[in-house]
Amino acid sequence: MTAEQTPQPAPATGSAPAFRMPPEWAPHARTWMAWPGPNPTFATDAALDAARRAWADVAHAVRRHEPVTMVVGPGQQDHAAALLGPDVDLVVRPLDDAWMRDIGPTFVSDGERLAAVDWTFNGWGAQGWARWEHDQHVARAVAEAAGVPALSSPLVNEGGGLHVDGEGTVLLTETVQLGEERNPDWTREQVEAEVHARLGTSKAIWLPRGLTADYGEFGTLGHVDIVAAFVRPGTVVAHVQPDPAHPDHEVTRETVRLLRAATDAAGRPLEVVEIPAPTVTRVDGEWAEYSYINHYLCNGGVVLCAFDDPRDEEAAALFRGLFPDREVTLVDARTIFAAGGGIHCITQQQPAV
């Protein structure tokens, strides 16, 4: 594929502003989620039940601040309604898995209208355990349910693989958008052109990779939203692993170094707020990727991963300092992480216009 062949959306006409992805801290109309169903991610009845309760806990935490719509597979709505209660809206659509950040659309706005970017989805790089017969169509189904047009992109990408500041800057990782498993024929320049065209950004800050455990079973091969995230223009929070025995100790040191050396689309050096990892470094004999970076911002709230760890309250205090006007709610995320993600991974914001 050449740069000339990379599809681009139609340019804005006249003086109409182009679509762009608002930052997560901008007002939301609602949050979208997807209900866990039987699949290889939740291999036993006990694992599936635990996942459903964890997803419900997140939905309830978000619902305190804004509407929540849960996409539910056919035949599962009664069980979902029993755990979620009447305050969470249900939309029935076929599903393979439950990671709405990745299978759902990335909403963009021109200030008056919404649209939904429908990235090409291939099961996080066509991984052996993944199923995407239905999930590849979820973004368009959500756009239809939201009543907004879908903008198809040929780029294999997921919502967890990017993070924006709302002022032209996007965070990406080389092992996701440039990985052989997703976009083997795309150059860095072509990826940037497509991302900028869809998100309304103008500068990409590339990190080389994600956390170590994210390359194991149920991993995403390096999503950025567990490593670093914008919390306001010019400021990012970054995961740091204090334990020198953990392989992420060096990974996160390099991430912080690169972020501190970077400038955003406005030319500002980034302020980097380091968020230490929980004290737990291994789970079931494997390196843990527990991270507080994988939080979710909703209207007036911060839903923060908790791990029954001494650093939970330390992280909550840091986020209260970053968001003094928002309520910080800790939700146990260990079950979600066991399945391969976190709170940010199972939520997707629909901006208000």
N, C-alpha and C positions, 0 to 999 in steps of 0.2 A: 504494500500500500504506500503510495506517495503522499506527500503533504497536500498535493492538489486533489487527491482522491478522498481524503478524509472528509466525510460529510459534515457540513456546517448548518446550523439553523438559519432560517431566513432572517436577514438583518431587519432591525426596527425601521419603520418608515416615518418620514417627517421628523417631528420633534419628540415622538414617543420614546420614553426611556426603555432600555433593553431589560429583559428579565435578569434577575440576579438572585442568588440564594441569600436570604436574610440570615444574620447570625442567630445562634440558638437562643440568645437572651432577648431577642425581639419578641413582641407579643405573639402569642399563639391563638389560633382558633380552636385547636384541639390537638390531642395526641393519638396516634395510631399504633396499635399493637397487634400481634398475631398469637393465637392460642396454641399451646403445645398439643400435638397429636402423636399417635403411635408412629415412630420412625426410628432409624438407627441411633439418633442422638439420645433418645429416651428409651433405652432398650428393654427395660422391665416395667411392670406395672407400678412398682414402688418408685422408680425413677421418674416416670411420667406423672404420678400423683404429686411427688415433691416439686417437680417443675411447675405444674399448674398452680400449686399454692404459692410458689415464689413469684410467678408472673402476676398472680392476683394481688399479692402484697405490693408489687410495684404499681399496678393499675390503681389500687386504692390510694397510694401515696400521691400519685399524679392527680387523681380525680379530686383531691382536696383543693386543687388550684385551677383546673381546667377540665373541659369535657374529654372523655376517653372513648375511642371506638376500637373494639376488639374484632379482628377478622377471625372467624371460627370456621373450621372445616365442617362439611355437611354431616349431620348426625351427632355433632358434639355440642350443639348450642344449649341443651338442657343442663349438661354438666357444667358448662362454662357459666351459665346464668346462676346456678346454685352457688358457685364460689365467688362470682363477681358482684352479684346483687343487681338491683334495678338501676343503679346510677351509671353503669357502664353500658354503652350501646354496643349491640352485636350486629355484625354484617357477615353473612354466610357466603363463603367462597372456598373453592378447593385449595388446600395447602399441602406442602410437603414438610416444612419446618416452621420455626417460630421466631425468626430473627428479623423483625420488621425494619430495622435500620438498613438492612442489606437487601431484602427482597422487595421492600416497598419503594416508592418513588422519592426522589429528592425534590421537594417543593421549591419553586422559584416564583418571584413576584416582580412586577414592574411598578409597584406602588398602588395600583388600582385593581389589577387582575392577578390571579394565580395560574400557574401551570405546573406540571409535574414531569420531571426528567425521568425517563424510563431507561435506565442503564441496561446494557446486555448482562444477563445473569447466567453464570455457568457453574453454580455450586462451589463458589470460592476456589476457582481454578480446577474444576472438574475432579474434585477429590473423590476417592473411592467410596466413602461412606455417604456422600451427599446425594440428595434427590432434588431435582428441580423441574420435573415435568409440569407441575402446577406453579411452583414459586417463580418461574420465569415470567409468568403472566400476572403476578400479584400487583406489581407497580401500576400497571394499566387498570386493573380492577379497582384499586384504591382511588386512582384518579377519577375513574367513572363514578364511584360512590361519592367522592368529594365534589363532583360536578365541575371538574376542571379539565382542560385539554392535556393530553400526554405528549411529551416531546421525546421521540425515540433517539437513543444514542447508540452507535455501533461499538462504543468502548465497553469492554468488559470491566465492570467496576461495581462497587457497593458503597452504600452510604457510610459505613464504618471506616471506609478507606480514605475519607477526606474530612477536613474541618476548616471552616471559613471564619474570617473576622468581620464579614459584612462590608468591608471597605477595600476589597480587591485582592486579599491574600488568601491562599489556600495551602493547607498542609497535606502532603502526600508521602507515600513510602515507595521506594524503588521496587521492593519485592512484591508489591500489589499491582499497581498500574503498569509497571514495566516487566512484570514477571512472565516467564515463558508459559506459565499455566493459564494466563489470562489474555495477554496481548502480545504474542510473540513477534508479530510483524510491524509493531508500532515503534517509532522512535520517541525519544523524550520530547522532542519538539512537537510531534504530532499529538501526543497525549496532552501536553500543555495546551495546545490550540483547541482541542476538543473540550477539555475541562473548562477553560476560560470561556469558550463560547456558550457552554451550558449553564455555568454558574455565575457569569458576569464578573469573574475575577481577572486579574491581570498579572499576578505574580504567584508562582508556585515555590514553596520551600520544601525541598525534598529531604526526607530522612532516609538513611540507607536501609533500615529494616525495622521490624517490630520486636516484641519480647520473645525470649527463647521458647517458652511453652506454646506460643502461637504458631509454631511450626510442627507441633505434635498432633495427636489425634484430636479431631474437631477444631483444629486451629484455622485461622483465616489467612495464614502466610504473611502476616505483618500489618494488620490494620493499625492505623495511626491513632484511633480514638481510645486506645488503652495506653498510649505512650505520651501523647501531648495533645493539648486542646486550648483554643483561645478562650479566654474568659472576658476579655474586652479588647478593643483595638490596641495593638501594641504590646499585649500581655498574654503569655501562655503559661499554663501549668504543665509541669513535666514530671513524669514518673522517675524516681530515683531509687535504686536498690542499694541500701547502705552495707549489706553483707558482702564482703569481698569474696566469699566462697561461692556466691550465686553467679551464674554466667551473665545475668542481667546487670551485674555491677558495672562491668566495662561497657556493655551495650548502652546503659542509660547515661554513663559519664560522657560517652561520645555524642549521644543525643543532645544533652545539655550544652556541650561545647558547640555543636553546630547551631543550635538555636540561639545561643548568646552571640554568635558571630553573624547571624542573619539580620536582614532588614526586611520590613514589610513593604507593601505596595506604595505606601506613602514615604518610604525612605527612612522610617524610624527604626533604630535598633530595638530588638525585642527585649522586653523585660521578662525574665524567666523565673517563675515561682516554683521551687522544687517541692514536690510532695513525696515524702518517704513512703516506701512500700510497707505493708503490714509486716510484723515480726515473723510470721509464718513463712518459711521459705520452701517447704516441701509438703505435698499433699499426696498420700498414698505412694510415697517413695519417689515421686516425680517433682521436678522443679515447679514451684507455684508461680503463676503470673498475676496474683492478686494485685489489683491496682485501683486507687481512688480516682484516677483520671477518668475512668469510664462512668462518669456521673451524667445526670440529665437535668437540664434547666427547663422548668415550666413556669407558667405565669406566677410570679411571686414565690417560687420555690426552687430548691435544689434537692434532688433525690440522689443521695450519695450511697455508694456501695459500703456495706459493713461486713466484717469478717469475724466478729466476736474476738477482736484483737485489741491489745492495748493502744495501738495507734489509731483506732477508729475515731476516738474523741479528738485526738490531735489533728487529724485530717478535717473533721467537722469544724474545729476552731479556725483552721486556715480558710476553709470555704466561707465561714461566717464573716471573716475579715474581708474576703474578696467580694462577697455579696451581702453587705449589711442590711439591705432592704428586702432580702428573701429569707424565707424559713428553710433551714437545712434539716432534712429528714433522712436519717440513717435507715436503710433497709438491708437485711441480711442477703448477701448476693452469692454466698458460697455454692448454692445449688445451681445458680445460673452460670457461674464460672466453671463448674464441673462439666457443664454441657458445651462450653466453648466460648462464652461471652460474658457480658455484664449488663448493667442496667441501661447504658446508652445503646447497647446492641439490640435491645428488644423494644425500643421506643423510636418513634419518628414524628417530628413536629410538623404540623400544618400551620404555616404562618397566618396571622390575621391581616386582612387588607381593609 
